Amino acid sequence: MSATVLFAAPAKDWEDYREVLPATLAGVGVAAEVVTEADPAEVDYIIFAPSSALKDFKPFTRVKAVLNLWAGVEMVVGNPTLRVPLARMVDPGLTEGMVEWCVGHVMRHHLDLDRDICRTDTVWAPHVPPLARDRRVTVLGTGELGRTLAQALAELRFAVAGWSRRSKEIDGVICLSGEAGLKKALARAEILVLLLPLTAETENLLDARRLAQMPVGAVVINPGRGPLIDDAALLAALDSGHIGHATLDVFRTEPLPPDHPYWAHPRVTVTPHIAAGTRATSAARVIAENIRRGEAGEPFLHLVDRAAGY
């Protein structure tokens, strides 16, 4: 018997997945029909993008799991009509892309490349940056993305600390946790990378008080979630010079409104949510494996902890 898989995502996403997803399912031995419309009572799995029009899961009485296309689940995890397992996207391709983007911008700020690349004068002004081992980098959030990034930076010989709510151990990385650990993590962060999930506890985590705990001239890099930062507090810290620069890939409102102060601020780099895009080929393998598991009666991978919110 063939499983019915509803692809509940914008049409532009369907164009990316319409051929690769059925082929990937067939490749793992799953008989399934992937559709964009179906009788809810006949749907076995929902592949879901939080930007889709689907908000009410109650009619899907047969569905076994909802498989998120995105790494972030904050837009769906609190939906009271969603009562079946919810799996987030943990895709090696997404992780690789995020790590590459983050390492690139950490190196950019570590080497102070903007000082040379953005010059508009003809002054010959050589400068020697510190070695990576003398640059303290902190990663807030040591889940799959944060852990992999911290390890990559440590391999480049940066002095790396990682902070998470729960205590963890990562080879070559100073691991901190709890409120006291957060204060230590911020106090040492010459370059700070935010890779936390968005929850009630992490919203506005980087506020005026915590920004003040960072070293003067520190850099903030945010490829995680826009609401992790109190925007007004960050702008004030940038204006005062306490924070030297902010490279931001995610925002409370996207696209970032044309009149937002970040666009014109001389100490801000805006990138258009490109740090980690979901690539259809690798994401399809993650989805297909979970559907295979569901059909075989095996545990699903990457299930969301509803209480924790991620």
C-alpha positions in Angstrom: 0.0 0.0 0.0 1.3 3.4 -1.0 1.7 6.2 1.6 0.2 9.6 0.8 2.7 12.4 1.5 1.4 16.0 1.4 3.9 18.6 0.5 2.6 21.7 2.4 5.0 24.4 1.3 5.0 27.4 -1.2 4.9 26.6 -4.9 8.5 27.7 -5.4 9.7 25.0 -2.9 7.6 22.4 -4.8 9.5 23.1 -8.0 12.7 22.2 -6.2 11.3 19.0 -4.7 8.7 17.6 -7.2 11.2 15.3 -8.9 13.9 14.7 -6.3 11.6 13.8 -3.4 9.7 10.9 -5.1 12.9 9.6 -6.6 14.6 9.7 -3.1 11.7 7.9 -1.5 11.8 5.2 -4.2 15.5 4.9 -3.6 15.0 3.9 0.1 12.2 1.4 -0.8 9.2 3.5 0.2 6.1 3.3 -2.0 4.6 6.8 -1.7 2.7 9.4 -3.7 3.8 13.0 -3.0 1.1 15.5 -3.7 0.4 19.2 -3.0 -3.4 18.6 -2.5 -5.2 15.7 -0.9 -8.1 14.7 1.3 -6.8 15.3 4.8 -8.2 12.0 6.0 -6.0 10.1 3.5 -2.7 11.8 4.3 0.0 9.8 6.1 2.8 12.3 6.3 3.0 16.1 6.0 6.2 17.8 4.7 5.7 21.2 6.1 7.2 24.7 5.6 6.1 27.2 8.3 5.5 29.7 5.5 2.8 27.5 4.0 -1.0 28.2 4.3 -1.6 25.1 6.4 -2.4 26.1 10.0 -5.0 23.6 11.2 -3.8 20.0 11.5 -7.1 18.6 13.1 -8.5 17.3 9.8 -5.4 15.1 9.2 -6.7 12.2 11.3 -4.4 9.5 9.7 -1.2 11.5 9.7 1.8 9.8 11.4 4.2 12.7 11.5 4.8 16.3 10.4 8.3 16.7 8.8 9.6 20.3 8.9 11.4 21.6 5.9 13.3 24.2 8.0 15.7 23.9 10.9 13.6 26.3 13.0 10.3 25.2 14.4 9.3 28.2 16.5 6.4 29.1 14.0 4.7 25.7 14.4 5.8 24.0 17.7 3.2 25.8 19.7 0.3 25.1 17.3 -2.4 23.4 19.5 -3.9 21.5 16.6 -0.6 19.7 16.0 -0.7 16.5 18.1 1.5 14.1 16.2 5.3 13.8 16.2 7.0 16.9 14.7 10.5 16.4 13.2 12.8 19.3 12.5 15.2 19.4 9.6 18.7 18.3 10.5 20.4 18.2 7.2 24.2 17.8 6.7 24.0 20.1 3.7 22.3 22.8 5.8 24.9 22.3 8.6 27.8 22.6 6.1 26.4 25.7 4.5 25.9 27.4 7.9 29.4 26.5 9.0 31.0 27.8 5.8 29.1 31.1 6.1 29.9 31.5 9.8 33.6 30.7 9.4 33.8 33.1 6.5 32.5 36.0 8.6 34.5 35.1 11.7 37.6 35.1 9.5 36.5 38.4 7.9 36.2 40.1 11.3 39.3 38.3 12.8 41.5 39.5 9.9 39.7 42.9 9.8 39.3 42.5 6.1 36.8 45.3 5.8 39.6 47.7 6.7 41.3 46.9 3.5 38.4 45.9 1.2 36.2 48.9 2.0 38.9 51.6 1.6 38.0 54.6 -0.5 41.3 56.4 -0.2 44.8 55.7 -1.5 46.6 55.5 1.9 49.0 52.5 2.3 48.2 51.3 5.8 49.5 47.8 6.6 48.3 46.1 9.7 49.0 42.7 11.4 46.0 40.9 12.9 46.5 38.5 15.9 46.8 34.8 15.2 43.6 32.7 15.6 44.9 31.2 18.8 44.8 34.7 20.4 41.3 35.5 19.2 38.5 34.5 21.6 35.3 33.4 19.8 32.1 32.4 21.6 29.3 30.4 20.0 25.9 30.7 21.8 24.0 27.5 21.1 25.8 24.1 20.8 23.2 22.0 19.1 24.0 20.3 15.8 24.9 23.6 14.1 26.7 25.3 17.0 28.7 22.2 17.9 29.9 21.7 14.3 30.8 25.4 14.0 32.7 25.4 17.3 34.7 22.4 16.3 35.5 23.9 12.9 36.7 27.1 14.6 38.7 25.2 17.1 40.5 23.3 14.3 41.5 26.7 12.9 43.1 27.3 16.3 40.6 29.9 17.6 40.1 30.0 21.3 36.5 28.9 21.2 33.9 28.7 24.0 30.4 27.3 23.5 27.4 28.1 25.7 24.1 26.1 26.0 21.3 25.8 28.5 22.4 22.3 29.4 26.0 21.3 30.2 27.8 19.7 27.2 31.3 18.5 26.3 33.0 19.3 23.0 36.6 18.4 22.3 38.8 21.5 22.0 36.0 23.8 23.1 35.4 25.5 26.5 31.8 24.5 27.3 29.7 26.7 29.5 26.1 26.6 30.7 23.6 28.3 32.9 23.4 32.0 33.7 26.8 32.2 35.3 28.3 30.4 32.2 26.5 32.9 29.9 28.1 35.8 31.7 31.6 34.2 31.3 30.8 33.4 27.6 29.9 36.9 26.8 32.8 38.5 28.8 35.4 36.6 26.7 33.6 37.0 23.3 35.7 39.2 21.0 33.6 37.6 18.2 30.1 36.2 19.2 28.1 33.9 17.0 24.4 33.3 17.8 23.1 29.9 16.9 20.4 29.4 19.5 16.9 28.3 18.8 14.1 30.9 19.4 12.2 30.1 22.5 10.5 32.2 25.2 13.8 31.9 27.1 16.1 33.0 24.3 14.0 35.9 22.8 15.9 39.2 23.4 18.7 37.2 25.1 21.2 39.7 23.8 19.8 42.8 25.5 21.4 45.9 26.8 22.6 44.2 30.0 24.2 41.3 28.2 25.7 43.5 25.4 27.4 45.5 28.2 29.1 42.3 29.4 30.9 41.9 26.1 34.4 43.4 25.5 34.6 46.9 24.0 34.8 46.6 20.2 33.4 43.1 20.1 31.6 41.7 16.9 28.2 40.1 16.9 27.3 37.6 14.1 23.7 36.4 14.0 22.8 33.7 11.5 20.4 32.1 14.1 17.1 33.9 14.7 16.4 37.6 14.5 14.5 38.0 17.8 17.5 36.7 19.8 18.7 40.3 19.7 17.0 43.4 21.2 17.4 45.6 18.1 17.2 48.9 20.0 19.9 47.8 22.5 22.2 46.6 19.7 21.8 49.8 17.8 22.6 51.8 20.9 25.7 49.6 21.6 26.9 50.1 18.0 26.3 53.9 18.2 28.3 54.1 21.5 31.2 52.0 20.0 30.9 49.4 22.7 30.0 46.9 19.9 32.3 47.3 17.0 30.3 45.6 14.3 27.2 43.4 13.8 26.8 41.0 10.8 23.2 40.0 10.7 21.6 37.4 8.5 18.2 37.1 10.2 15.7 39.7 11.4 12.3 40.0 13.2 10.7 41.1 10.0 11.9 39.6 6.7 12.6 40.9 4.2 14.2 43.6 6.3 12.1 46.8 5.7 13.8 49.4 3.6 13.6 52.0 6.3 15.2 49.9 9.0 18.2 51.5 10.7 20.3 48.4 10.1 20.5 49.1 6.3 22.3 52.4 6.6 24.3 51.9 9.8 28.1 52.0 9.2 28.8 49.3 11.7 26.2 46.8 10.4 26.4 44.2 7.6 23.1 42.9 6.4 22.8 39.7 4.5 19.4 38.4 3.2 18.9 35.2 5.2 21.4 33.2 3.2 23.6 31.6 5.9 22.0 28.2 5.7 19.6 27.4 2.9 17.9 24.0 2.7 19.1 22.2 -0.4 16.5 19.9 -1.9 18.8 17.0 -2.7 20.2 16.5 0.8 17.0 17.5 2.6 15.0 15.0 0.6 17.3 12.2 2.0 16.4 13.3 5.6 12.7 13.4 4.8 12.8 10.1 3.0 14.6 8.4 5.9 12.0 9.5 8.4 9.1 8.3 6.1 10.9 5.0 5.7 11.2 4.7 9.5 7.5 5.6 9.9 6.4 2.9 7.4 8.7 0.4 9.1 7.5 1.2 12.6 10.9 2.5 13.7 11.5 5.7 15.8 11.5 9.0 13.9 14.7 11.0 13.8 15.1 14.6 15.0 11.9 14.9 17.0 11.1 18.2 18.5 10.9 18.4 22.3 7.6 20.3 22.7 8.4 21.4 26.2 11.7 22.8 25.3 10.4 24.3 22.0 13.1 22.8 19.7 
